[in-house]
Amino acid sequence: MKSLFYLLSILPVAVFSSPVDAPKSIRVAVFDFQSDGSVDDQLGIRNAGKSIANLLANDLSGLAPLTVIGRGAIQQGSDHWKLDLVNPIAPADAKQIGLSLDATTLVTGRILRTGAETIIAAKVVSAETGQTFGTMVKGDRSTPIFDLVSKLSTQIGKSAFVQQGVESPTWSPAVIVGTKKGGSIFSHDEVACVMAIDGRAIPDETGKWNERQPLLPGAHEIFVHYYDGTSTAAHDFFFNAKPGASYVVSYERKARENPRLWIQERDSHQPVTSIAEAKMGETWSGTDFFQSGPFGMSPEGYNSNSVRPPGKR
């Protein structure tokens, strides 16, 4: 399986930018977070600081009306500034960097491991005044990294609005549900539902196919399960949940063929993932399949070739 953080690191810069018609009053630049080798080893990924920064930039880009500066521009300029962005930034330096990037807000931070806890701490710096707010999130091994970064992104977004003297919008969670088609005396019911979110299995998922599962705004890994009463199929998807949006697991299956699975917006019926053919006949178990990989991610089953990057359709 390709690491999800590797996938984020190679996404085009445009993925991390807001639409061109978005208000540009608050423009956020996310710098690589600090992490040492021990953190990388404990979390099981290379360069955790850069990976977290990529994921954070991705999540912030979905929080309208924020605009996120492309990560490529930040990487190009970092060598010239020669600043330790974890330590306090002088107002003059903050202003210089902000002018260079056309940013109003600078975000940097650090990833720590204390015992069984993962802590992601961030500093939100006004590029106009140098005012600095601190914020952090933490969780244990059972807490998906996607949820941690999603929570951090909303905290950072609110801090950026406060620094600009603007009232912050409310970014509500999204929800996702499954689909069921009733059978007949000659056939069983068919169900396509969410089996796990970010490696966290949903017990009795076929029985709870129509229960609204919450999704914090941002990137998520959704493991989808199809069941026709006798056999199963499954597929792993990765997509960005928009604040307040409603999503549904959809399927299409012709006689004697494998089902095609995807996730779409409930109101617009527009797909937010690719449409993937899932092989029938394999046996899946949410608790068995999703083992304790890095950040609770599944160690198997992710197919990067069949999943579009976030923001792409």
C-alpha positions in Angstrom: 0.0 0.0 0.0 1.3 3.5 -0.8 1.3 5.7 2.2 -1.5 8.2 2.2 1.0 10.8 3.3 3.2 10.0 0.3 0.1 10.6 -1.9 -0.5 14.0 -0.3 3.2 14.9 -0.7 3.0 14.5 -4.5 -0.3 16.2 -5.1 -0.1 19.2 -7.4 0.1 22.5 -5.6 -3.3 23.6 -7.0 -4.9 21.0 -4.8 -4.0 23.0 -1.7 -5.4 26.3 -3.1 -8.9 27.6 -2.7 -11.1 28.3 -5.8 -10.0 31.4 -7.7 -13.3 33.2 -6.8 -12.8 32.7 -3.1 -12.5 35.8 -0.9 -8.8 36.6 -0.4 -8.9 38.5 2.8 -7.3 35.7 4.8 -4.5 33.8 3.1 -2.8 31.1 5.1 0.8 29.7 4.5 1.5 26.4 6.2 5.2 25.6 6.8 6.6 22.1 7.4 6.1 21.1 11.0 9.1 19.9 13.1 9.5 16.3 14.1 12.6 14.3 15.0 13.6 10.9 13.9 12.1 9.2 17.0 8.7 10.7 16.2 9.0 9.5 12.6 9.9 6.0 13.8 7.1 5.9 16.4 4.5 7.0 13.9 5.9 4.8 11.1 6.3 7.4 8.4 9.2 9.3 6.9 9.3 13.1 7.5 6.1 13.3 9.6 6.4 17.1 9.9 6.1 17.6 6.1 3.4 15.0 5.8 1.3 16.6 8.5 1.8 20.1 7.0 0.6 18.8 3.6 -2.5 17.2 5.2 -3.2 20.4 7.2 -2.9 22.6 4.1 -5.3 20.3 2.3 -7.9 20.5 5.1 -7.6 24.2 5.5 -8.2 24.6 1.7 -11.7 23.2 2.3 -12.6 25.7 5.0 -14.2 28.6 3.0 -13.5 31.5 2.7 -9.9 30.8 3.7 -7.3 30.8 0.9 -4.3 28.5 1.2 -0.9 29.4 -0.3 0.5 26.7 -2.5 3.0 24.5 -0.7 5.4 24.7 -3.6 5.9 28.5 -3.1 6.6 27.9 0.5 9.2 25.2 -0.2 11.0 27.4 -2.7 11.2 30.3 -0.3 12.1 28.4 2.9 15.8 28.2 2.1 16.1 32.0 1.7 14.5 33.0 5.0 16.8 30.9 7.3 14.3 31.2 10.1 13.5 28.7 12.9 9.8 29.1 12.6 9.1 27.1 15.8 10.7 29.9 17.9 8.9 33.3 18.2 9.0 35.2 15.0 9.8 38.9 15.1 7.0 41.1 13.7 9.3 42.5 11.0 10.3 39.0 9.9 6.7 37.9 9.9 5.8 40.8 7.7 8.6 40.1 5.3 7.6 36.5 4.9 4.0 37.5 4.5 4.8 39.9 1.8 7.0 37.4 0.0 4.1 34.8 0.0 1.2 37.2 -0.2 0.0 35.7 3.0 -1.8 37.2 6.0 -1.3 34.2 8.3 1.7 32.0 8.9 1.3 28.5 10.4 4.0 26.4 11.8 4.2 23.7 14.5 5.6 20.6 16.0 4.7 16.9 16.4 5.4 15.2 19.7 5.0 11.8 21.2 4.6 11.6 25.0 3.9 8.0 26.1 1.0 6.7 24.1 -0.2 10.2 23.1 0.4 12.0 19.8 0.4 15.8 20.2 0.3 18.2 17.2 1.0 21.8 18.4 0.7 24.8 16.0 1.5 28.5 16.1 -0.7 30.9 14.2 1.2 34.1 13.4 -0.3 37.2 11.9 1.9 38.3 9.1 0.7 41.9 9.6 1.3 42.4 13.3 3.4 39.3 14.5 0.6 38.4 16.9 0.9 34.7 17.8 -1.8 32.3 18.9 -1.0 28.7 20.0 -3.3 25.7 19.6 -2.9 22.0 19.8 -4.7 18.6 19.5 -3.8 15.3 21.0 -4.9 11.7 20.8 -3.9 8.1 21.5 -3.3 5.3 19.0 -7.0 4.8 18.6 -7.5 8.5 17.4 -7.3 8.7 13.6 -4.7 11.2 12.4 -7.2 12.6 10.0 -9.5 13.6 12.8 -6.6 15.2 14.7 -5.6 17.3 11.7 -9.2 18.2 10.9 -9.7 19.5 14.4 -6.4 21.4 14.2 -7.4 23.0 10.9 -10.6 24.4 12.3 -8.8 25.8 15.3 -6.2 27.4 13.1 -8.9 28.8 10.8 -10.8 30.4 13.8 -7.5 31.9 15.1 -6.8 33.4 11.7 -10.2 35.1 11.6 -9.7 36.5 15.2 -6.4 38.0 14.3 -8.0 39.8 11.3 -10.8 41.0 13.5 -13.4 39.1 11.5 -16.1 36.8 12.8 -15.2 33.2 12.1 -17.7 31.0 10.2 -19.0 27.7 11.7 -17.7 24.6 9.9 -20.1 21.8 10.6 -19.2 18.1 10.2 -20.2 16.2 7.1 -22.1 12.9 7.2 -22.1 9.7 5.1 -24.6 6.9 4.8 -25.0 3.7 2.8 -27.5 2.4 0.2 -29.8 -0.6 0.3 -31.9 -2.2 -2.4 -34.6 -4.6 -1.3 -34.6 -8.1 -2.8 -37.5 -10.4 -3.8 -38.4 -14.0 -3.2 -35.8 -14.9 -5.8 -33.0 -12.6 -4.5 -31.5 -11.2 -1.4 -31.2 -7.5 -0.3 -28.2 -5.6 -1.6 -26.3 -3.2 0.7 -23.4 -0.9 0.1 -22.3 0.8 3.3 -19.4 2.2 5.2 -17.3 -0.5 6.9 -14.7 1.7 8.5 -13.6 5.4 8.6 -9.9 6.1 8.9 -9.2 2.6 10.0 -11.9 2.7 12.7 -14.4 -0.2 12.1 -18.1 0.3 12.4 -19.7 -2.7 14.2 -22.6 -4.4 12.4 -22.1 -2.1 9.4 -24.6 -3.8 7.1 -27.3 -3.5 9.8 -26.4 0.2 10.3 -26.2 1.0 6.6 -28.5 4.0 6.9 -27.0 5.5 10.1 -25.4 8.9 9.6 -21.7 8.5 10.2 -20.0 11.9 11.0 -17.0 13.1 9.1 -15.0 16.1 10.3 -14.2 18.5 7.4 -11.1 17.4 5.6 -9.4 14.2 4.2 -10.7 10.8 5.1 -10.1 7.2 4.2 -13.4 5.3 3.8 -13.6 1.6 3.5 -16.8 0.6 1.6 -18.5 -2.8 1.9 -21.0 -4.4 -0.5 -23.1 -7.4 0.5 -25.7 -9.3 -1.5 -26.8 -11.8 1.1 -24.4 -14.5 0.1 -21.1 -12.8 -0.9 -19.2 -9.6 -0.3 -16.9 -7.1 -2.0 -15.0 -4.1 -0.6 -12.9 -1.1 -1.7 -10.9 1.6 0.0 -11.5 5.3 -1.0 -9.9 8.6 -0.1 -11.6 11.9 -0.5 -12.2 15.4 1.1 -15.3 15.9 3.1 -16.7 19.4 2.8 -18.2 21.1 5.9 -21.8 20.3 6.3 -22.0 18.1 3.2 -23.9 14.8 3.0 -22.4 11.8 1.2 -23.8 8.4 0.2 -22.1 5.1 -0.7 -23.4 4.1 -4.2 -23.2 1.0 -6.2 -24.1 -0.5 -9.6 -24.1 -4.2 -10.4 -25.2 -6.2 -13.4 -26.0 -9.9 -13.3 -23.0 -12.2 -12.9 -20.6 -9.2 -12.7 -18.7 -7.6 -9.9 -20.3 -4.5 -8.3 -19.0 -1.0 -9.1 -18.6 1.1 -6.0 -18.2 4.9 -5.4 -19.1 7.7 -3.0 -21.1 10.7 -4.2 -22.7 13.9 -2.8 -26.2 13.1 -1.7 -27.9 16.2 -3.1 -26.0 16.8 -6.3 -25.5 13.0 -7.0 -22.0 14.0 -8.2 -19.2 11.4 -7.5 -16.4 12.6 -5.2 -14.3 9.4 -5.8 -13.5 7.3 -8.8 -15.9 4.4 -9.6 -14.1 1.2 -8.7 -14.9 -2.4 -9.6 -14.8 -4.6 -6.4 -14.1 -8.3 -6.6 -16.9 -10.5 -5.2 -16.2 -13.5 -3.1 -13.6 -12.3 -0.6 -14.2 -12.4 3.1 -13.8 -9.1 5.0 -13.9 -8.3 8.6 -13.6 -4.7 9.8 -11.9 -5.7 13.1 -9.6 -8.2 11.4 -8.8 -6.1 8.3 -8.1 -2.8 10.0 -5.1 -3.5 12.1 -2.9 -1.0 14.0 -1.0 0.6 11.1 0.4 4.1 11.4 -2.3 6.5 12.7 -4.9 3.7 12.6 -4.7 3.4 8.8 -5.3 0.1 7.1 -2.1 -1.7 6.2 -3.7 -3.3 3.2 -6.4 -2.7 0.6 -5.6 0.9 -0.5 -5.3 1.2 -4.2 -3.9 4.6 -5.2 -4.5 3.9 -8.9 -8.3 3.7 -8.5 -8.7 6.7 -6.2 -8.6 10.3 -7.4 -6.6 12.8 -5.3 -8.7 15.1 -3.1 -10.3 18.0 -4.9 -10.1 16.2 -8.3 -13.1 14.9 -10.3 
